[in-house]
């Protein structure tokens, strides 16, 4: 099965060959590196920019206004903050022009902890991204979802923030991307650049990929349950699935785990139905707990499901600190880990109204 990095690469190849993408650009995105996480290796339209995040966003914005479909990368989301005013302009352009000036650009960036990046390479951006009007925001957790949502993002006439968890970039999926080889080693030989000087003359051999996409705004129920609803996305999705399995095996508590996949617009129908069914709610992510996107979800679900709730909803999120610690001991207590998620699930499930 493909990794998340390979899924991005495959989707961008489809974008540049069939969907009108003419430019994939960012810092180290083009040859010879193909991205610091290898997500753009072998792409014909990939090129390198200066170390200038404002220039990257501004260029993508201009290309989109000119009718192109650019895909731009901010190498780490920690360095996107100095582009906020440009993001605001890109987000309100279509609305303020009454639809005359759509902005079909994708801005992708890896987010979150998991690589011991300390305070400069471990931030989350989901709360701020969802607070910028006019942008659609996706944050997948599996290679298949990453592939399908990237295709949908490229097609969308609105600006799309495509965030992906750097901790899962090398993880292989359990669901096959349509058209990929059955053997992961074969796919690697086809599209992974070799190490060393031979890379200069290497060209990928792309598999034949049929049409496939996952609609923006559609969540996924990863694990059905009856006693508790767990809303999550990104790095914490597999942790929530593991915690739910452990909780069921040890105590028979059945947690329904929902991967939002899209933060805005989110799948209100699915999360409302699940919360009304279980009567208990836990939201898990790794952004800092203050003004967290999970707080918005809790507010909405409390308003619409108040008389169904059997216990107070709870948010489990990152610590309210300026960054993530460098050492593993500091990093693991900065953001939710398996044990903390398991304990939170159990607490919400056992709490009396």
N, C-alpha and C positions, 0 to 999 in steps of 0.2 A: 504494500500500500504506500501511496505517496506521503511525504512529510508535508507539513504546513508550508515550508519554504518552496518545495516543489509545486505545491498546489497554486501558490501565487504566481510562480513562473509560467505554469501551464495556462492559467487564466489570462495573464498578460500577453502570452503568445497568441491566444485566440483573439484578444483585443486588437492586437496590431495587424493580424492577418484577415480578420473578418468583421470587426466592429468599428473600424475607423480610427483607432488610436495611432497617432503619428509621432508622439513624443512620450517616452518614459524617462524621467530625469530626476536627478538629485545628487547628493554627495556620494561619490564612489559607486554610483548605480551602473555606469557603463563599463566597458572593458578597461583593464583586465579583471577587475575584482568582481563585478556583477553584484554589488551590494555587500555590505558587511555581513549579512546573513545569507548571501548567495541567492536572494529572491529574484534577481534580474539577470542572471547568467544567460548568455546566448540570445538575448532579445535583440532584434535588428534595429529597433528604434530607441534603444537605451543610450543615454549620454550623460557625461559628468558635468556637474555645475561647480562653481566656486563654493566655498564654505559660507553660504549666505542664505539663511532660511527665508528672509524677506524677499530676496530675489527669486527664490524657488516658487514661493506662493504667488508673488506678483506675476511671474512669467506664466504660471499655470492659469491664473485668472485672466490674463490678457489673451492667451491662446483660446480659452473657452469662449470668451466674448467674440473672438474672431471666427467661431464656428468649428474649432478643432475639439478633440476629445483627449486632453492630456491626462497622464497619470504621473503625479509628482510625489516624491518621497522626502519626508523629514527623517533623517537617519535615526534619531531617537526623539521621542515625543518631548523629552526634557528641554529641547531646543526650539520648540514651536511657540513658546510664550511671547517672543518678541514679534510675532506675526499677527497678534490678536486683532489689531485694527483692520488688517487686510482680510482676515477671516470673516470679520463682521461685514465688510463691504461685499465680499463674495456671496455671503449668505443672504443679504437683503436686496441684491441687485435685481433678481427676477421679480420679486414682490413689488419693489418700488417702481419698476418699469411696467407694472401690470402685465407681466409675461412677455414683454417684447424682447428682453435680453436674458435668455436662459444661460446658466453657467454649468455646462456638463463636464466638470472636472472631478477627478478622484485625487484625494490627498491621503496617502498611506503613511503609517508610522507605527513602529513597534512600541509597545507600552508595557509598563509593569516591572515587577521584580523577577528574580529567578536566575540571573547570570552574575550575581555579586557585583553589580554595577555601582553600588553606593549612591551618593546623593546626586550624581550627574547622569546616571543612566538607569534609573529604577522608578521614575515617576509614573503615575497613572495620569490619564487626561480625560477620562470619560465624563466626570462631573462638569468640567469646563466645556468640553465639546458639546454636550447636550444643552448647554446654556447659551450657545451661539445660534440665534434664530436663523432659519433658512437652510441649515445643513442637515442632511441625513447622516446618522452615525451608526456604524456597524462594528461589532467586535466578536468575531467567530472564535471557536475553540477547537475545531476539528479541520483536517485538510479538505474534506468534502464540502463542508459549509464555507470554508475560506474560498474555495474555487467557485462555488455557485454564487456566493454573494459578491465576489469581485466581478464576475460577468454581469450581474445585475447592476452593480455600481457603475461600471463603464457605460452601460446602456442608458442610465438615468439622466434626465435633462437637468437635474439639480446637482449642486455640489455635494459630494459624499466624502465623509471622513472615514477612511478605512483603517481602523486600528486593529492590531493583532498582537497577541501575547508573546513576548520574546521567549518566555520560559517554555513554550510549547512548539517553537519553530522547528525543532529537530524531531518532534514526536511523529511517529507514523500513525495514520488513521486506521480505523477498523472497517470503514466503508470505502468501497472502491470508487474513485472518480471515473465516470463513464469514458471509456476509451483508453484508460491507462493499462499497461501490461499487468498480467497477473503476478509476475515476479518483480519485487521491488528492486532487485539487482539489475534487471534488464532496464527498468526505467532510469536507474542511476547511470548506467552506461550510455543511455540515450541523451540525457539532458543535464547531467552533472559535469562540469568542466574538470579536466584533470589538473592535478597539482603540478606546478613547475612551469618551465619555459614552453612546454608543448601546448600550453593553454592559448598561446598567441595565435596558433593556426587551427585551433579546435572549432568545430561547428556542431551544434546540437542536431539530433535527429528526432524531430517532434512526432509523438504518436498522433494518430488520427482521432480527434476529439469531436464527438457529436454535439449537437446543440443541447445545452443544459444550463439552468440557472436556478437559484433559490431566491424567491421574492424578498425584497427588503420589507421588513415589518412583520415577518413570520417567525415566531418562536418555535422551539422544539422541546417536546417532553422527552427527556432522556430516560426517566424512570418513573412509571406511574406509582401512585401511593394514595393512601386514604387518611392518614393522621396528621399530615403536615405538608405545607407547600414551601419549597425552597426555590427562590429565584436567584439566578446567578448568571455569570458570563465570563468569558476569557479564561485565565489561568485557573480559577477556582472551580470550573465546571467538573473536571475529572476528580478533584478532591471532594466535591459534594457528592458525586456518585459513589466514591469509595466509602465516605462516611455514612451514606444512606444504607449501603450494603451491610456495613458493620453493625449499624444500629438495628437493622432488621434481623440479622443473624443472632445478635446477643439478646435483644429484648422484644423482638416481634413488632417494633414500631415501623410503620410503612410511610416513608417520606417520598413525596412527589417532587422530583428534581426537574426544573425547567430552565433550559438554556435560552436566554432572551435572544441571542445572536444579533438582533438589531436593537439598539438603545433608543433611537428615535428615527421613525415612529415605532414604538414598541407594540407588541401584540396584546392589546388590552383585553380582547375577547378570551384568549387562553388563560391569562393570569387571573382574570376575574372569576372565570369558571372554576379554576383550580382552588382559589382561596375560598370561594363559597362552599366548595365540596369538603375541604379539609377543616376549615375554621381556624387554621393556625398558619402563621406566616413568618418565614425567616428569609432575609435578603442577605446575600454574601457577595462581597467584592473586595478588592484590595486598595481602592482609593481611600484617601484619608476620611475619617468618620464625620468630620464637620462639613456641612453642606454637601453631603454625599448624594449621588444620584439615587441610591437606595432609599434615602429619606423621601424623595419625591414619590417613588413607587409605594412606599408605606402610606403616605398621605392620601394618594389616590385610592388605594385599596381599602383604607380605613373609611373613607367617605362613602364608598360604594358597597362595602361588605360589612359595615359596622355590626349589623344585627346577626351576621353569620359568625363573627369572630368569637372564639372560645378562650382566647388568651391574648395578651398584648403582643402586637407584631414586634419583631426584633431585627436590628441591623447588626451584622458582623462585618467589620471593615478594617482598613488599615489604621494604625495608630496615628494620632494627631501630632505628628512630628514633621519637621521641615524636610526630611528625607528618609532614606532607607540605609541602615547601617551596612558597613562594608563586610565585616566578619559574618560568617553564617549564623552564629548565635544572635547577633543583632538583627540580621535580615529576617530571620524566622519569627522573631517577636514583633517585627514591624508590620507584617501582613499576615492574614489568616493562613493557618496550616491545618493539616488533617485533624489533629487532636482537638484543636479549638473549634473546628466546624462540627465535629462529632458531638462535642460537649454542648454546643449551642443548639444543635438539632434536638438533642435529648431534653434540654432544659425547656425549650419552647413546647415540645410535645407533652411534657409532664406538668407544665404549669396550669394551675386551675384558674378559671376566669374570675 
